[in-house]
Amino acid sequence: MSARTAILAATAVLAALVFLLARDEEPSAQLRALRADPLAAYVPRGGTLVDTRSQNEGSSLGKPVSARYTRLFQLASGGSGRALAEARAAATAAGWTPLPPSRAFPNVFVADRRLSNGRAQLAVTLFGDARLLPDDVDPPALQISLRHLGP
């Protein structure tokens, strides 16, 4: 079995587990706070929304799980060069404080901020490799992920 197949299988199992645990749940206060943030509604120029995922905070296998809200956009070809910089500018304008950039992950922007009910972290990731995306999504793609860190 290839590494990609193993990763996709593990992701499918985890997604099924999260779905079973979270179905029919109303959004928690933490998840509502994430969804109310301006970056939860941000759409990159030339981007087409291809996936949205959310989960309430809780626990899984005895470990705490943060509330999350994630959206994935397929970008128009040629649009990846400015997508990360524009998302960074939008995040800063919305009150997010950028964390120092990582040399190891130059296509990731991370920031944090205080919401009405606690701290949150934002990660914006630019994907240029199809192996890291769902089969029906072609690169380039931009993922915007908000995670509630608690009080």
DOMILUM-223318 format. One record per residue (C-alpha): residue in three letters; x, y, z. Coordinates in steps of 0.02 Angstrom, whole numbers. Layout:
REM DOMILUM-223318
rest: ALA&x: X&y: Y&z: Z $
...
//
This chain:
REM DOMILUM-223318
rest: MET&x: 0&y: 0&z: 0 $
rest: SER&x: 69&y: 171&z: -47 $
rest: ALA&x: 90&y: 309&z: 81 $
rest: ARG&x: -45&y: 412&z: -8 $
rest: THR&x: -168&y: 267&z: 1 $
rest: ALA&x: -131&y: 241&z: 186 $
rest: ILE&x: -154&y: 427&z: 222 $
rest: LEU&x: -317&y: 434&z: 125 $
rest: ALA&x: -383&y: 278&z: 213 $
rest: ALA&x: -337&y: 349&z: 384 $
rest: THR&x: -418&y: 515&z: 339 $
rest: ALA&x: -577&y: 427&z: 283 $
rest: VAL&x: -587&y: 329&z: 446 $
rest: LEU&x: -559&y: 487&z: 548 $
rest: ALA&x: -688&y: 583&z: 447 $
rest: ALA&x: -815&y: 444&z: 473 $
rest: LEU&x: -780&y: 443&z: 660 $
rest: VAL&x: -798&y: 632&z: 672 $
rest: PHE&x: -959&y: 624&z: 569 $
rest: LEU&x: -1034&y: 490&z: 681 $
rest: LEU&x: -987&y: 583&z: 839 $
rest: ALA&x: -1041&y: 755&z: 779 $
rest: ARG&x: -1198&y: 724&z: 676 $
rest: ASP&x: -1358&y: 811&z: 728 $
rest: GLU&x: -1261&y: 924&z: 846 $
rest: GLU&x: -1299&y: 1107&z: 854 $
rest: PRO&x: -1147&y: 1219&z: 829 $
rest: SER&x: -1063&y: 1256&z: 995 $
rest: ALA&x: -1023&y: 1432&z: 1054 $
rest: GLN&x: -842&y: 1405&z: 1002 $
rest: LEU&x: -890&y: 1348&z: 827 $
rest: ARG&x: -1013&y: 1493&z: 809 $
rest: ALA&x: -873&y: 1614&z: 858 $
rest: LEU&x: -761&y: 1540&z: 722 $
rest: ARG&x: -898&y: 1551&z: 592 $
rest: ALA&x: -930&y: 1734&z: 639 $
rest: ASP&x: -750&y: 1783&z: 603 $
rest: PRO&x: -722&y: 1878&z: 439 $
rest: LEU&x: -596&y: 1747&z: 379 $
rest: ALA&x: -732&y: 1612&z: 391 $
rest: ALA&x: -819&y: 1702&z: 247 $
rest: TYR&x: -662&y: 1752&z: 151 $
rest: VAL&x: -656&y: 1695&z: -31 $
rest: PRO&x: -491&y: 1709&z: -123 $
rest: ARG&x: -495&y: 1798&z: -290 $
rest: GLY&x: -532&y: 1670&z: -426 $
rest: GLY&x: -570&y: 1538&z: -294 $
rest: THR&x: -710&y: 1410&z: -302 $
rest: LEU&x: -767&y: 1334&z: -138 $
rest: VAL&x: -749&y: 1144&z: -151 $
rest: ASP&x: -762&y: 1087&z: 30 $
rest: THR&x: -818&y: 1151&z: 200 $
rest: ARG&x: -794&y: 1056&z: 362 $
rest: SER&x: -834&y: 1100&z: 541 $
rest: GLN&x: -830&y: 1015&z: 709 $
rest: ASN&x: -878&y: 1062&z: 885 $
rest: GLU&x: -752&y: 1050&z: 1025 $
rest: GLY&x: -756&y: 892&z: 1129 $
rest: SER&x: -649&y: 738&z: 1150 $
rest: SER&x: -601&y: 588&z: 1048 $
rest: LEU&x: -525&y: 434&z: 1125 $
rest: GLY&x: -503&y: 532&z: 1286 $
rest: LYS&x: -406&y: 675&z: 1205 $
rest: PRO&x: -474&y: 852&z: 1188 $
rest: VAL&x: -528&y: 905&z: 1014 $
rest: SER&x: -538&y: 1089&z: 967 $
rest: ALA&x: -684&y: 1169&z: 876 $
rest: ARG&x: -634&y: 1192&z: 693 $
rest: TYR&x: -701&y: 1273&z: 537 $
rest: THR&x: -610&y: 1237&z: 373 $
rest: ARG&x: -644&y: 1287&z: 194 $
rest: LEU&x: -550&y: 1229&z: 38 $
rest: PHE&x: -547&y: 1329&z: -124 $
rest: GLN&x: -486&y: 1276&z: -294 $
rest: LEU&x: -397&y: 1425&z: -372 $
rest: ALA&x: -394&y: 1479&z: -552 $
rest: SER&x: -232&y: 1429&z: -634 $
rest: GLY&x: -106&y: 1567&z: -616 $
rest: GLY&x: -194&y: 1632&z: -461 $
rest: SER&x: -85&y: 1549&z: -331 $
rest: GLY&x: 53&y: 1680&z: -335 $
rest: ARG&x: -51&y: 1813&z: -252 $
rest: ALA&x: -177&y: 1705&z: -157 $
rest: LEU&x: -75&y: 1681&z: 1 $
rest: ALA&x: -20&y: 1863&z: 9 $
rest: GLU&x: -200&y: 1924&z: -15 $
rest: ALA&x: -264&y: 1805&z: 119 $
rest: ARG&x: -128&y: 1867&z: 237 $
rest: ALA&x: -181&y: 2048&z: 203 $
rest: ALA&x: -364&y: 2006&z: 233 $
rest: ALA&x: -321&y: 1916&z: 397 $
rest: THR&x: -217&y: 2062&z: 459 $
rest: ALA&x: -356&y: 2185&z: 414 $
rest: ALA&x: -479&y: 2075&z: 512 $
rest: GLY&x: -372&y: 2084&z: 669 $
rest: TRP&x: -269&y: 1925&z: 657 $
rest: THR&x: -90&y: 1938&z: 721 $
rest: PRO&x: 31&y: 1846&z: 605 $
rest: LEU&x: 151&y: 1724&z: 685 $
rest: PRO&x: 331&y: 1717&z: 621 $
rest: PRO&x: 339&y: 1630&z: 452 $
rest: SER&x: 410&y: 1455&z: 441 $
rest: ARG&x: 556&y: 1423&z: 325 $
rest: ALA&x: 506&y: 1241&z: 320 $
rest: PHE&x: 328&y: 1282&z: 262 $
rest: PRO&x: 334&y: 1438&z: 153 $
rest: ASN&x: 159&y: 1406&z: 84 $
rest: VAL&x: 77&y: 1418&z: 255 $
rest: PHE&x: 22&y: 1576&z: 345 $
rest: VAL&x: -21&y: 1560&z: 531 $
rest: ALA&x: -98&y: 1694&z: 642 $
rest: ASP&x: -192&y: 1707&z: 804 $
rest: ARG&x: -317&y: 1821&z: 886 $
rest: ARG&x: -437&y: 1836&z: 1029 $
rest: LEU&x: -620&y: 1804&z: 990 $
rest: SER&x: -768&y: 1850&z: 1099 $
rest: ASN&x: -755&y: 1684&z: 1192 $
rest: GLY&x: -571&y: 1638&z: 1187 $
rest: ARG&x: -416&y: 1623&z: 1079 $
rest: ALA&x: -412&y: 1559&z: 901 $
rest: GLN&x: -282&y: 1511&z: 773 $
rest: LEU&x: -291&y: 1534&z: 585 $
rest: ALA&x: -193&y: 1432&z: 460 $
rest: VAL&x: -198&y: 1474&z: 275 $
rest: THR&x: -114&y: 1343&z: 166 $
rest: LEU&x: -77&y: 1354&z: -19 $
rest: PHE&x: -72&y: 1182&z: -101 $
rest: GLY&x: 21&y: 1157&z: -264 $
rest: ASP&x: 34&y: 967&z: -256 $
rest: ALA&x: -116&y: 862&z: -309 $
rest: ARG&x: -61&y: 719&z: -195 $
rest: LEU&x: -109&y: 825&z: -44 $
rest: LEU&x: -283&y: 865&z: -109 $
rest: PRO&x: -443&y: 765&z: -128 $
rest: ASP&x: -453&y: 675&z: -296 $
rest: ASP&x: -583&y: 795&z: -365 $
rest: VAL&x: -480&y: 952&z: -328 $
rest: ASP&x: -341&y: 1011&z: -442 $
rest: PRO&x: -201&y: 1124&z: -382 $
rest: PRO&x: -178&y: 1262&z: -346 $
rest: ALA&x: -293&y: 1262&z: -195 $
rest: LEU&x: -305&y: 1369&z: -39 $
rest: GLN&x: -366&y: 1303&z: 128 $
rest: ILE&x: -424&y: 1420&z: 266 $
rest: SER&x: -434&y: 1336&z: 435 $
rest: LEU&x: -491&y: 1416&z: 597 $
rest: ARG&x: -466&y: 1325&z: 763 $
rest: HIS&x: -532&y: 1380&z: 932 $
rest: LEU&x: -400&y: 1363&z: 1068 $
rest: GLY&x: -516&y: 1385&z: 1216 $
rest: PRO&x: -533&y: 1523&z: 1346 $
//
